[in-house]
Amino acid sequence: MLERWTGQGRRRRAARRLPDGPLRRYLETPPPGPATPLTDLPLLAIDVETTGLDPRRDRVLSVGLVPVDGERIVLGGAASMLLRPHSAEDDDGVGQSATVHGITDDAVAAGVDVEGFLDRIFTALAGRVLLAHYTRIETDFLGALCASAYGVRPPLLAVDTLELHRRVLGGGIDMGFTPDPDTDALRLWGARERYGLPRYRAHDALVDALACAELYLAQAADLHDRGVTTLRDLRTA
């Protein structure tokens, strides 16, 4: 009975509603356990570029994926994709968002379809923890894509480098968050400045995913000295 309320129970119920494929195999693959040491933790840094911030009316344009194995970024597994519109009715154009990410309507039209897009993401994510800076964007938009394509919104185990940076600025594992962190300090590029990490060109999905992965490793080393050594510690508020 308790399994109904666990994350693994939700994953199994969602998997039963899907045909065989990468999304089902992702749900059937157990994620890393809470006691997994950070030195062994497999993650996948993900960044999505979108036409806006609301998955109910905006759409995904591209994704960047960068695996992290413990304390090592796996550049050989890095990838990026453009997502073409589902249909002519769904294609309102890139619009003003092109001034932010530089993605054009012509480039998106040459992208992959939604099934291929999700298949690649969930093949890479199987057995890993999603890693992003402000994970709500990635989890909400990927959830909306899955719901539209497959009728299932999969549970996504995630680590958020923005929330980790609140921890960095606030104190140790039992010291809570700083009450009013500076907004710029919490942004991806502001957080990287704390560690002397270089500033890359922003709003390219692959570059931003790599930037997030690098930031995570710096944060994990910083928080290790404060007693954060396992996945459970990372996700403790």
C-alpha positions as CSV (number, residue, x, y, z in Angstrom):
1,M,0.0,0.0,0.0
2,L,2.8,2.4,0.9
3,E,4.3,2.0,-2.6
4,R,1.3,4.0,-4.0
5,W,2.7,7.1,-2.3
6,T,6.4,6.6,-3.1
7,G,8.3,8.1,-6.0
8,Q,9.0,4.6,-7.3
9,G,5.4,3.6,-7.1
10,R,4.4,6.7,-9.2
11,R,7.0,5.8,-11.7
12,R,5.7,2.2,-12.1
13,R,2.1,3.3,-12.4
14,A,3.1,5.8,-15.1
15,A,5.2,3.2,-17.0
16,R,2.3,0.8,-17.2
17,R,0.4,3.4,-19.3
18,L,3.2,3.6,-21.9
19,P,4.3,1.5,-24.8
20,D,7.8,0.1,-24.8
21,G,10.3,2.9,-25.5
22,P,12.8,5.2,-23.9
23,L,10.3,7.0,-21.6
24,R,8.9,3.7,-20.3
25,R,12.5,2.4,-19.8
26,Y,13.4,5.6,-18.0
27,L,10.5,5.1,-15.6
28,E,11.3,1.4,-15.1
29,T,15.0,2.1,-14.3
30,P,15.4,2.8,-10.6
31,P,16.9,6.3,-9.9
32,P,19.9,6.7,-7.6
33,G,19.0,6.1,-4.0
34,P,19.0,8.9,-1.3
35,A,22.2,7.4,0.2
36,T,24.2,7.6,-3.0
37,P,27.5,9.3,-2.4
38,L,28.0,12.4,-4.5
39,T,31.3,10.9,-5.7
40,D,29.2,8.2,-7.4
41,L,26.1,10.1,-8.3
42,P,25.1,10.0,-12.0
43,L,23.3,13.2,-13.1
44,L,22.3,14.7,-16.4
45,A,22.6,18.5,-16.7
46,I,19.7,19.7,-18.9
47,D,18.8,23.1,-20.2
48,V,15.8,23.9,-22.4
49,E,15.4,27.1,-24.5
50,T,11.8,28.1,-24.9
51,T,9.6,30.9,-26.4
52,G,8.6,32.0,-22.9
53,L,8.1,30.8,-19.3
54,D,4.6,29.3,-19.4
55,P,4.4,25.7,-20.7
56,R,0.6,26.2,-21.2
57,R,1.2,28.7,-24.0
58,D,4.9,28.7,-24.8
59,R,6.9,25.9,-26.4
60,V,10.3,24.2,-26.2
61,L,12.8,25.1,-29.0
62,S,16.0,23.3,-28.0
63,V,17.6,21.2,-25.3
64,G,21.2,20.7,-24.2
65,L,22.3,17.6,-22.3
66,V,25.6,17.0,-20.4
67,P,26.2,13.9,-18.3
68,V,27.9,14.2,-14.9
69,D,29.4,11.0,-13.4
70,G,30.2,11.7,-9.8
71,E,32.9,14.4,-9.9
72,R,33.5,14.2,-13.7
73,I,31.7,15.9,-16.6
74,V,31.4,13.5,-19.5
75,L,31.8,15.7,-22.6
76,G,31.6,12.7,-24.8
77,G,28.0,12.3,-23.9
78,A,27.0,15.9,-24.4
79,A,24.3,16.6,-27.0
80,S,21.9,19.2,-28.2
81,M,18.7,19.2,-30.3
82,L,16.2,21.5,-31.8
83,L,12.5,20.6,-31.6
84,R,10.3,21.4,-34.6
85,P,6.7,22.4,-34.0
86,H,4.2,19.5,-33.5
87,S,2.0,20.8,-36.3
88,A,1.2,23.9,-38.3
89,E,-1.5,24.8,-35.8
90,D,1.1,24.7,-33.0
91,D,3.6,26.8,-34.8
92,D,3.3,30.5,-33.9
93,G,6.9,31.2,-34.8
94,V,9.8,31.9,-32.5
95,G,8.8,35.5,-32.2
96,Q,10.6,37.9,-29.9
97,S,12.3,35.1,-28.0
98,A,14.8,34.9,-30.9
99,T,16.4,38.1,-29.5
100,V,17.3,36.1,-26.4
101,H,18.5,32.7,-27.7
102,G,19.2,33.4,-31.4
103,I,17.1,30.4,-32.6
104,T,15.3,31.2,-35.9
105,D,12.1,29.7,-37.3
106,D,14.1,28.1,-40.2
107,A,16.5,26.4,-37.7
108,V,13.5,25.0,-35.6
109,A,11.8,23.8,-38.8
110,A,14.8,21.5,-39.4
111,G,14.7,20.0,-35.9
112,V,13.5,16.6,-34.7
113,D,9.9,15.6,-34.0
114,V,8.6,15.5,-30.4
115,E,8.9,11.7,-30.1
116,G,12.5,11.7,-31.2
117,F,13.2,14.7,-29.0
118,L,11.8,13.0,-25.9
119,D,13.4,9.6,-26.8
120,R,16.8,11.1,-26.8
121,I,16.3,13.0,-23.6
122,F,14.9,10.0,-21.6
123,T,17.5,7.6,-23.0
124,A,20.2,9.9,-21.6
125,L,18.3,10.5,-18.3
126,A,17.6,6.8,-17.5
127,G,19.3,6.0,-14.1
128,R,20.4,9.6,-13.6
129,V,19.2,12.6,-11.7
130,L,18.1,15.6,-13.7
131,L,20.4,18.6,-12.9
132,A,19.4,22.2,-13.9
133,H,19.6,25.8,-12.7
134,Y,16.0,26.5,-11.6
135,T,14.7,23.1,-12.4
136,R,11.0,24.2,-12.6
137,I,11.5,25.3,-16.2
138,E,13.0,22.0,-17.3
139,T,10.5,19.8,-15.3
140,D,7.4,21.8,-16.3
141,F,8.2,22.0,-20.0
142,L,9.4,18.4,-20.3
143,G,6.3,17.3,-18.3
144,A,4.1,19.2,-20.6
145,L,5.7,17.7,-23.7
146,C,5.3,14.2,-22.3
147,A,1.7,14.8,-21.4
148,S,1.0,16.1,-24.9
149,A,2.8,13.2,-26.7
150,Y,2.1,10.3,-24.4
151,G,-0.6,11.3,-21.9
152,V,1.8,10.8,-19.0
153,R,3.6,13.4,-16.9
154,P,6.5,11.5,-15.5
155,P,8.0,12.1,-12.0
156,L,11.4,13.7,-12.4
157,L,14.0,13.4,-9.7
158,A,16.0,16.7,-9.8
159,V,18.8,18.6,-8.2
160,D,18.6,22.4,-8.6
161,T,21.8,24.4,-8.7
162,L,19.9,27.6,-7.9
163,E,18.6,26.1,-4.6
164,L,22.1,24.7,-3.9
165,H,23.4,28.3,-4.3
166,R,20.9,29.4,-1.7
167,R,22.5,26.8,0.6
168,V,26.0,28.1,-0.3
169,L,25.0,31.7,0.5
170,G,23.1,30.7,3.6
171,G,25.2,28.2,5.5
172,G,25.6,24.6,6.2
173,I,23.3,21.6,5.9
174,D,21.4,22.5,9.2
175,M,21.7,26.2,8.9
176,G,18.8,26.9,6.5
177,F,18.7,29.4,3.6
178,T,19.8,33.0,3.6
179,P,16.5,35.0,3.9
180,D,17.1,37.5,1.1
181,P,19.8,36.4,-1.3
182,D,20.7,38.9,-4.0
183,T,18.8,38.0,-7.2
184,D,21.8,38.5,-9.5
185,A,24.0,36.3,-7.2
186,L,21.5,33.4,-7.7
187,R,21.4,33.6,-11.5
188,L,23.5,31.0,-13.2
189,W,26.3,33.4,-14.3
190,G,26.3,35.2,-10.9
191,A,26.6,31.9,-9.1
192,R,29.5,30.9,-11.3
193,E,31.3,34.2,-10.6
194,R,31.6,33.1,-6.9
195,Y,33.9,30.3,-8.0
196,G,35.8,32.2,-10.7
197,L,34.2,30.1,-13.5
198,P,34.3,31.8,-16.9
199,R,31.3,33.5,-18.4
200,Y,30.1,31.8,-21.6
201,R,27.6,32.9,-24.2
202,A,24.3,32.6,-22.5
203,H,21.0,31.1,-23.8
204,D,22.6,28.4,-25.9
205,A,21.1,25.2,-24.5
206,L,24.2,23.1,-24.7
207,V,26.5,25.8,-23.3
208,D,24.1,26.5,-20.4
209,A,23.8,22.8,-19.6
210,L,27.6,22.7,-19.4
211,A,27.7,25.8,-17.3
212,C,25.3,24.3,-14.9
213,A,27.3,21.1,-14.7
214,E,30.5,23.0,-13.9
215,L,28.7,25.1,-11.3
216,Y,27.3,21.9,-9.7
217,L,30.8,20.4,-9.2
218,A,32.0,23.7,-7.6
219,Q,29.0,23.8,-5.3
220,A,29.3,20.1,-4.4
221,A,32.9,20.6,-3.4
222,D,32.0,23.7,-1.4
223,L,29.1,22.0,0.4
224,H,31.1,18.8,1.1
225,D,33.0,20.8,3.7
226,R,29.7,21.5,5.4
227,G,28.6,17.9,5.6
228,V,26.8,17.4,2.3
229,T,28.0,14.1,1.0
230,T,25.0,12.2,-0.4
231,L,22.0,12.8,-2.7
232,R,19.8,13.0,0.4
233,D,21.9,15.8,1.7
234,L,21.7,17.7,-1.6
235,R,17.9,17.5,-1.6
236,T,17.5,18.4,2.1
237,A,15.8,21.8,2.6
